Amino acid sequence: MASSSNLINKRRSERVMLQMRITVIAEDVEHKPRQEEALTLIVNAHGGLLKMKMDVHVGQPMRLVNPPAEWCA
C-alpha cells in the first residue's frame, strides 16, 4: 500500500517545459475584447503556465489560439 506522503506528492499529469507562442483572447474589466501574444512556459494535461502582460483574474474566461505556423520558403 502506498504511503500517504506518496499520494500527496503524486501529480495528475506530468509537467512539460514547452515554449511556444499563442494568442490569448479575453475581455478587460470594461468588457472590451483584448488580444495578446503570449508564451507558454509549462504545460500539462490539466493546465499550464503562461507568460503574458494582460491582467487576468481567477475564473476569467479566455481563449487560447495556436497561431498558424509561418512557413519559410
C-alpha positions as CSV (number, residue, x, y, z in Angstrom):
1,M,0.0,0.0,0.0
2,A,1.3,3.5,-0.9
3,S,2.2,5.8,2.0
4,S,0.1,9.0,2.5
5,S,3.1,11.2,1.6
6,N,3.5,9.5,-1.8
7,L,-0.2,10.1,-2.5
8,I,0.1,13.8,-1.7
9,N,3.1,14.3,-3.9
10,K,1.6,12.4,-6.9
11,R,0.6,14.7,-9.8
12,R,-2.4,14.1,-12.0
13,S,-0.3,14.6,-15.1
14,E,3.4,15.2,-16.0
15,R,4.6,18.7,-16.5
16,V,6.3,19.5,-19.8
17,M,8.6,22.5,-20.3
18,L,7.3,23.8,-23.6
19,Q,7.8,27.3,-25.0
20,M,5.5,28.3,-27.9
21,R,3.8,31.4,-29.0
22,I,0.0,31.5,-28.6
23,T,-2.7,34.2,-28.9
24,V,-4.8,35.0,-25.8
25,I,-8.2,36.5,-26.3
26,A,-10.1,37.8,-23.3
27,E,-12.2,40.7,-22.1
28,D,-10.9,43.6,-20.0
29,V,-12.7,44.9,-16.9
30,E,-14.8,47.1,-19.2
31,H,-15.9,44.0,-21.2
32,K,-13.9,45.1,-24.3
33,P,-12.2,42.3,-26.2
34,R,-8.4,42.2,-25.8
35,Q,-5.9,40.1,-27.6
36,E,-2.2,39.5,-26.8
37,E,0.6,37.3,-28.0
38,A,1.8,35.2,-25.1
39,L,4.3,32.4,-24.4
40,T,3.7,29.1,-22.8
41,L,6.3,28.1,-20.2
42,I,5.0,24.8,-18.7
43,V,2.0,22.7,-19.9
44,N,0.3,19.5,-18.8
45,A,-2.9,17.7,-19.5
46,H,-4.8,19.8,-16.9
47,G,-3.4,23.3,-17.3
48,G,-0.3,25.3,-17.9
49,L,1.7,28.4,-17.1
50,L,1.7,31.4,-19.4
51,K,3.9,34.5,-19.6
52,M,1.8,37.5,-20.6
53,K,1.3,41.2,-19.8
54,M,-2.6,41.2,-19.7
55,D,-4.1,41.2,-16.2
56,V,-6.4,38.2,-15.7
57,H,-8.5,37.1,-12.7
58,V,-9.4,33.8,-11.2
59,G,-12.3,32.3,-13.2
60,Q,-12.0,34.7,-16.0
61,P,-12.8,33.1,-19.4
62,M,-10.2,33.3,-22.1
63,R,-9.5,31.7,-25.4
64,L,-6.1,30.4,-26.3
65,V,-5.3,30.2,-30.0
66,N,-2.4,28.4,-31.7
67,P,-1.4,30.8,-34.5
68,P,-0.7,29.3,-37.9
69,A,2.9,28.4,-38.5
70,E,4.9,30.8,-40.7
71,W,6.4,28.8,-43.4
72,C,9.9,29.6,-44.7
73,A,10.5,29.5,-48.4
